[in-house]
Each structure stands twice: as structure tokens, then as C-alpha cells.
């Protein structure tokens, strides 16, 4: 797996439906190496820190192969690198092959996979479409977040190599499916319980899945 593009952007004020909104979703590619710190890449920022950023969302990754899908879905739009708000555009790493707790080296830094990306209305602002949030989540092409376990520098062309995998790791695609499922099977409940052992998986996610399992029940 390799980094194709490193994208950063600071919050800016935009007008959406007649209201001024601050958002950091507008990212642009950078050249050369850039410092990766515990909370973000240097030159990057988030507007609403209650739902964006933080240690468990320090870096957002999105696979380049998803761009082909979106070019077909959105034929009239230009899709430059970073348009989905990602910090690292990767040449591979679909959600089925990336697991919670996977640890990688990238450049001189080390990172760990923490969770999928759940889009908010600001993705709609970026694409000038209220429907984009629904379409993005329904596609399953969510990308994933990383926490930084060792600070360093990253740049385009850097290899992203697996250091270790968490024995309780669950694919990112499974977490997205569980988030949207109307009902859980016994196997789903077992998968959710497995995630509780993954240290890198945020407690807020564990609590959400636990409560949802109790609320919607399961069959089989």
C-alpha cells in the first residue's frame, strides 16, 4: 500500500443554504514530506472538534480506487485528490481488507486503524449536494481513520506497511454494516463483542454498538 497524495486544509467559512458554516473539509495536495503529529498533519485542521479530529481521528484515509466509482456516480464533477476530505489518498486498502487495530508504518511515523468515517452534512457542502451524505454511507466506501502512535513525517510515494494486526480486529466494512443494519444475527453480536477487546477502537463506538445491539435485538 502506498500514499498517492497527502492533503491538508485549515477551516474556512463557507455559505450553505444561506448560513455561514466553518469547515475544514476542503483539502488540497501538498508536495514533499510533512510532519504528522498526534492530533493531525501540520497545516491541517478541523472546525468542529466535538465530532472531528482528536487522537482517534488524527488522519483520514481514502482509497484511490473509490474515485473510479464516484466518477461514474458523479460524471459532471471534477474529483481532485482530497475532495472527500481525506488526508491520505492511498493506492489501495479497501474497507474489507483493513481491520480495527491494524498497525502501520508510513514514512517515519507509525499509526493504528481506529474506526470508519461516518460522513456529516459538511460532505454535502463540499459536493454541493444534501444527498451526498446518504449516498456516501450507502456506498460502503467510507475510508477509515488512524491514530498516531509515533510522530514522524509522511509524503506522497511513502509505503504504508503493516507492522501488526490486532487478533480481535474486525474489518472496517463490517463496522459500517453493523452501523446501518436493521437487525443483528447471533454472529453479528459475537462480532460486536469481539471489537470490545480492540484497544484502538474508541469507547464511544463500543458503547454505541452495545446499546444498539440491546435495542434492536437479534435473530438466529
C-alpha positions as CSV (number, residue, x, y, z in Angstrom):
1,X,0.0,0.0,0.0
2,X,1.3,3.4,-0.9
3,X,0.4,7.1,-0.3
4,X,-0.6,8.7,-3.5
5,X,-1.4,12.1,-2.2
6,X,-1.1,14.0,1.2
7,X,-3.9,16.5,1.6
8,X,-4.4,19.3,4.2
9,X,-6.5,22.3,4.8
10,X,-7.4,24.7,7.6
11,X,-11.0,25.6,8.4
12,X,-12.7,28.2,6.2
13,X,-16.0,30.0,6.3
14,X,-18.5,29.0,3.5
15,X,-22.1,29.8,2.9
16,X,-24.5,26.9,2.8
17,X,-28.3,27.3,2.5
18,X,-27.9,30.9,3.4
19,X,-25.9,30.2,6.6
20,X,-22.2,30.8,7.2
21,X,-20.5,27.5,8.2
22,X,-16.9,26.8,9.3
23,X,-15.5,23.7,7.8
24,X,-12.1,22.0,7.3
25,X,-13.3,19.6,4.7
26,X,-11.6,21.5,1.8
27,X,-8.2,19.7,1.5
28,X,-5.5,20.3,-1.1
29,X,-2.5,18.1,-2.0
30,X,1.0,19.1,-0.7
31,X,4.4,18.2,-2.1
32,X,7.3,16.8,-0.1
33,X,7.4,15.5,3.4
34,X,5.0,16.9,6.1
35,X,5.0,16.5,9.8
36,X,2.5,14.1,11.3
37,X,1.7,14.9,14.9
38,X,-0.6,13.2,17.5
39,X,-3.6,15.2,16.5
40,X,-3.1,15.9,12.8
41,X,-0.8,16.7,10.0
42,X,0.9,20.1,10.2
43,X,-1.2,22.6,8.2
44,X,-4.4,20.6,8.7
45,X,-7.3,21.5,11.0
46,X,-10.9,20.8,11.9
47,X,-13.7,23.3,12.5
48,X,-15.9,21.4,15.0
49,X,-13.7,19.4,17.4
50,X,-16.7,17.9,19.1
51,X,-17.1,15.5,16.2
52,X,-14.0,15.9,14.1
53,X,-10.3,15.5,14.8
54,X,-8.9,14.3,18.1
55,X,-6.5,11.5,18.9
56,X,-8.7,8.8,17.3
57,X,-9.3,10.8,14.1
58,X,-5.9,12.3,13.6
59,X,-5.6,11.1,10.0
60,X,-8.3,10.2,7.5
61,X,-7.5,7.8,4.7
62,X,-9.4,7.1,1.5
63,X,-8.6,4.6,-1.2
64,X,-7.9,5.9,-4.7
65,X,-9.9,3.0,-6.3
66,X,-13.1,4.6,-4.9
67,X,-12.5,7.6,-7.1
68,X,-13.4,5.4,-10.1
69,X,-16.7,4.6,-8.5
70,X,-17.5,8.2,-7.8
71,X,-16.5,9.3,-11.3
72,X,-19.3,7.1,-12.6
73,X,-21.7,8.2,-10.0
74,X,-20.9,11.9,-10.4
75,X,-19.9,12.3,-14.0
76,X,-20.2,16.0,-14.1
77,X,-17.9,16.7,-11.2
78,X,-14.2,17.1,-11.1
79,X,-12.7,14.9,-8.3
80,X,-9.2,16.2,-7.4
81,X,-7.2,14.4,-4.7
82,X,-8.5,15.2,-1.2
83,X,-12.0,16.0,-2.4
84,X,-13.6,13.6,0.1
85,X,-11.8,15.4,2.9
86,X,-9.1,12.7,3.3
87,X,-5.6,13.4,4.5
88,X,-4.0,10.4,2.8
89,X,-5.2,9.1,-0.6
90,X,-4.0,5.5,-0.8
91,X,-3.4,3.4,-3.9
92,X,-5.3,0.5,-2.2
93,X,-6.8,-0.6,1.1
94,X,-10.5,-1.2,0.6
95,X,-12.5,-1.4,3.8
96,X,-12.8,-5.2,3.6
97,X,-9.0,-5.6,4.0
98,X,-8.3,-3.0,6.7
99,X,-9.1,-4.0,10.3
100,X,-9.6,-2.2,13.6
101,X,-6.3,-2.2,15.4
102,X,-4.1,-2.8,12.3
103,X,-0.8,-1.0,12.9
104,X,1.2,0.5,10.0
105,X,4.4,2.4,9.4
106,X,4.1,5.2,7.0
107,X,7.1,7.5,6.2
108,X,8.9,7.8,9.6
109,X,5.6,7.7,11.5
110,X,3.5,4.8,12.9
111,X,-0.3,4.7,13.0
112,X,-3.1,2.4,14.0
113,X,-6.6,2.0,12.4
114,X,-9.3,3.2,14.8
115,X,-12.7,3.4,13.0
116,X,-14.6,4.1,9.8
117,X,-15.5,7.6,8.7
118,X,-19.2,8.5,9.2
119,X,-20.0,11.5,6.9
120,X,-21.6,14.6,8.3
121,X,-23.5,17.3,6.4
122,X,-20.2,19.1,5.6
123,X,-19.5,16.4,2.9
124,X,-22.7,17.7,1.3
125,X,-21.3,21.2,1.5
126,X,-18.1,20.0,-0.3
127,X,-20.2,18.4,-3.1
128,X,-22.9,21.0,-3.0
129,X,-25.5,18.2,-2.5
130,X,-27.6,17.4,0.5
131,X,-27.9,13.9,-0.9
132,X,-24.2,13.2,-0.8
133,X,-24.1,12.1,2.8
134,X,-26.7,9.4,2.3
135,X,-25.0,8.2,-1.0
136,X,-21.6,8.1,0.6
137,X,-22.7,6.0,3.6
138,X,-24.8,3.7,1.4
139,X,-21.9,3.0,-0.9
140,X,-19.8,1.5,1.9
141,X,-16.9,3.4,0.6
142,X,-16.2,5.2,3.8
143,X,-12.4,5.1,4.2
144,X,-11.0,5.0,7.7
145,X,-9.3,6.9,10.5
146,X,-5.9,6.5,12.1
147,X,-4.4,7.4,15.4
148,X,-0.8,8.3,15.5
149,X,1.3,6.0,17.7
150,X,4.7,7.6,16.7
151,X,5.0,11.0,15.3
152,X,7.1,11.5,12.1
153,X,7.0,12.7,8.6
154,X,4.9,11.5,5.6
155,X,4.8,12.4,1.9
156,X,3.5,11.2,-1.4
157,X,5.0,8.0,-2.5
158,X,5.6,6.7,1.0
159,X,4.9,3.0,1.6
160,X,2.3,2.1,4.2
161,X,3.5,-1.2,5.7
162,X,1.7,-3.5,8.1
163,X,3.5,-3.8,11.5
164,X,1.0,-5.9,13.2
165,X,-2.7,-6.9,13.3
166,X,-4.9,-7.0,16.3
167,X,-6.1,-10.6,16.9
168,X,-9.6,-9.2,17.7
169,X,-9.6,-6.9,14.7
170,X,-12.7,-6.6,12.6
171,X,-12.8,-5.3,9.0
172,X,-13.8,-1.6,8.6
173,X,-16.6,-2.8,6.2
174,X,-18.1,-4.9,9.0
175,X,-18.3,-1.9,11.3
176,X,-20.1,0.1,8.7
177,X,-22.5,-2.7,8.0
178,X,-23.2,-3.1,11.7
179,X,-23.8,0.7,12.0
180,X,-26.5,0.6,9.3
181,X,-28.0,-2.9,9.9
182,X,-31.7,-3.1,10.9
183,X,-31.3,-6.3,12.9
184,X,-28.4,-8.3,14.3
185,X,-27.8,-12.0,14.0
186,X,-26.0,-14.0,16.7
187,X,-22.9,-13.8,14.6
188,X,-23.2,-10.0,14.5
189,X,-23.5,-9.9,18.3
190,X,-20.3,-12.0,18.5
191,X,-18.5,-9.7,16.1
192,X,-19.6,-6.7,18.2
193,X,-18.3,-8.4,21.4
194,X,-15.0,-9.1,19.6
195,X,-14.5,-5.4,19.0
196,X,-14.6,-4.6,22.7
197,X,-11.1,-6.2,23.0
198,X,-9.6,-3.8,20.4
199,X,-7.8,-1.1,22.3
200,X,-7.7,1.3,19.3
201,X,-11.5,1.2,18.8
202,X,-13.0,4.2,20.6
203,X,-15.2,3.6,23.7
204,X,-17.9,5.8,22.1
205,X,-18.1,3.3,19.2
206,X,-18.2,0.3,21.6
207,X,-20.9,1.9,23.7
208,X,-23.0,2.7,20.6
209,X,-22.8,-0.9,19.2
210,X,-23.5,-2.3,22.6
211,X,-26.6,-0.2,23.1
212,X,-27.8,-0.7,19.6
213,X,-27.5,-4.5,20.0
214,X,-29.6,-4.3,23.1
215,X,-32.2,-2.1,21.4
216,X,-32.7,-3.8,18.0
217,X,-32.2,-7.4,19.3
218,X,-31.0,-10.2,17.1
219,X,-32.2,-13.4,15.5
220,X,-30.6,-16.8,14.8
